[in-house]
Amino acid sequence: MASSAYVPALAYPFLTRWYDAVVRWTTRERRFRALLLGQMDVRPGQQVLDVGCGTGTFALMLKQAQPAARIVGLDGDAAVLDLARRKAAAAGAEIDWRHGSALNQPFPDDSFDLAASSLVFHHLDRAAKRAALREIHRVLKPGGALHVADWGRAANGLMRVAFLSVQALDGFGNTADNVAGLLPDFMREAGFADAREIRRLATPCGTLSIYRAAKPATPVRPAAPSRRQDP
Ligand SMILES: C[S@@+](CC[C@H](N)C(=O)[O-])C[C@H]1O[C@@H](n2cnc3c(N)ncnc32)[C@H](O)[C@@H]1O
């Protein structure tokens, strides 16, 4: 069921089966996933979490890039996880699929070396974005890192207009903070250090940003909340 804290992969459950095809043709998928994967640099033995893993495309890429890592895919949609399971089985890849909320993750503190999330944060309202980031921070080990690919600040007017297509489908409210470039601010508020945009990619649906943030090896006081007014 869609809510401000949960929206299915293509906004409506009946569209989920078309998700992979839509992403392939609208996001420069190969390029952005390759950039995210390269940036993560997964090592043997690492525990890696993909938050909002959807149909499992990126979790599968992680496993294929580093078979000696443990990959966990978390998603709130049981139907999308069935698609992910089938894809992984067809590829002979062992991935730990978990059904659960990004806002209340079913993992102990300090569980993962790395966390990834692609095309998920624009589905969450501001409170849910913040809650999901606090949860990712909690489940990462000290010294761990978060890598995110999602819609970001539009690089120019054309990209801003292109992004209206995503906003029309996924909602203007949940996507506004993405296009305002606020994800790194929210990461800092959640306790991450060195939160920044690493790359921007022009796509048919607008500017896709790749971010990185680190969980400090020793705890630091989280940044004060952004002074922008809550909607
Ligand atoms: C647009 S899809 C992205 C899927 C995948 N990460 C990718 O790159 O293709 C967004 C996914 O986030 C999941 N999602 C949205 N809100 C969630 C939440 N609160 N908790 C867990 N999963 C959530 C949806 O079920 C959906 O599979």
Ligand as a Chemical Component Dictionary entry (heavy atoms), coordinates in Angstrom:
data_LIG
# 
_chem_comp.id                   LIG 
_chem_comp.type                 NON-POLYMER 
_chem_comp.pdbx_formal_charge   0 
_chem_comp.three_letter_code    LIG 
# 
loop_
_chem_comp_atom.comp_id 
_chem_comp_atom.atom_id 
_chem_comp_atom.alt_atom_id 
_chem_comp_atom.type_symbol 
_chem_comp_atom.charge 
_chem_comp_atom.model_Cartn_x 
_chem_comp_atom.model_Cartn_y 
_chem_comp_atom.model_Cartn_z 
_chem_comp_atom.pdbx_ordinal 
LIG C1  C1  C 0  12.284 2.783  -7.543 1  
LIG S1  S1  S 1  12.525 1.289  -6.676 2  
LIG C2  C2  C 0  14.300 1.096  -6.677 3  
LIG C3  C3  C 0  14.692 -0.334 -6.624 4  
LIG C4  C4  C 0  16.183 -0.622 -6.720 5  
LIG N1  N1  N 0  16.915 -0.067 -5.600 6  
LIG C5  C5  C 0  16.760 -0.155 -8.015 7  
LIG O1  O1  O 0  17.783 0.535  -8.006 8  
LIG O2  O2  O -1 16.211 -0.503 -9.051 9  
LIG C6  C6  C 0  12.244 1.764  -4.982 10 
LIG C7  C7  C 0  12.159 0.563  -4.070 11 
LIG O3  O3  O 0  12.150 1.021  -2.721 12 
LIG C8  C8  C 0  11.233 0.228  -2.006 13 
LIG N2  N2  N 0  10.797 1.018  -0.850 14 
LIG C9  C9  C 0  10.145 2.201  -0.869 15 
LIG N3  N3  N 0  9.922  2.628  0.381  16 
LIG C10 C10 C 0  10.442 1.680  1.207  17 
LIG C11 C11 C 0  10.520 1.546  2.626  18 
LIG N4  N4  N 0  10.016 2.484  3.449  19 
LIG N5  N5  N 0  11.115 0.453  3.138  20 
LIG C12 C12 C 0  11.636 -0.502 2.313  21 
LIG N6  N6  N 0  11.583 -0.435 0.963  22 
LIG C13 C13 C 0  10.998 0.645  0.420  23 
LIG C14 C14 C 0  10.117 -0.084 -2.985 24 
LIG O4  O4  O 0  9.400  -1.248 -2.627 25 
LIG C15 C15 C 0  10.893 -0.267 -4.271 26 
LIG O5  O5  O 0  11.240 -1.614 -4.485 27 
# 
loop_
_chem_comp_bond.comp_id 
_chem_comp_bond.atom_id_1 
_chem_comp_bond.atom_id_2 
_chem_comp_bond.value_order 
_chem_comp_bond.pdbx_ordinal 
LIG C1  S1  SING 1  
LIG S1  C2  SING 2  
LIG S1  C6  SING 3  
LIG C2  C3  SING 4  
LIG C3  C4  SING 5  
LIG C4  N1  SING 6  
LIG C4  C5  SING 7  
LIG C5  O1  DOUB 8  
LIG C5  O2  SING 9  
LIG C6  C7  SING 10 
LIG C7  O3  SING 11 
LIG C7  C15 SING 12 
LIG O3  C8  SING 13 
LIG C8  N2  SING 14 
LIG C8  C14 SING 15 
LIG N2  C9  SING 16 
LIG N2  C13 SING 17 
LIG C9  N3  DOUB 18 
LIG N3  C10 SING 19 
LIG C10 C11 SING 20 
LIG C10 C13 DOUB 21 
LIG C11 N4  SING 22 
LIG C11 N5  DOUB 23 
LIG N5  C12 SING 24 
LIG C12 N6  DOUB 25 
LIG N6  C13 SING 26 
LIG C14 O4  SING 27 
LIG C14 C15 SING 28 
LIG C15 O5  SING 29 
# 
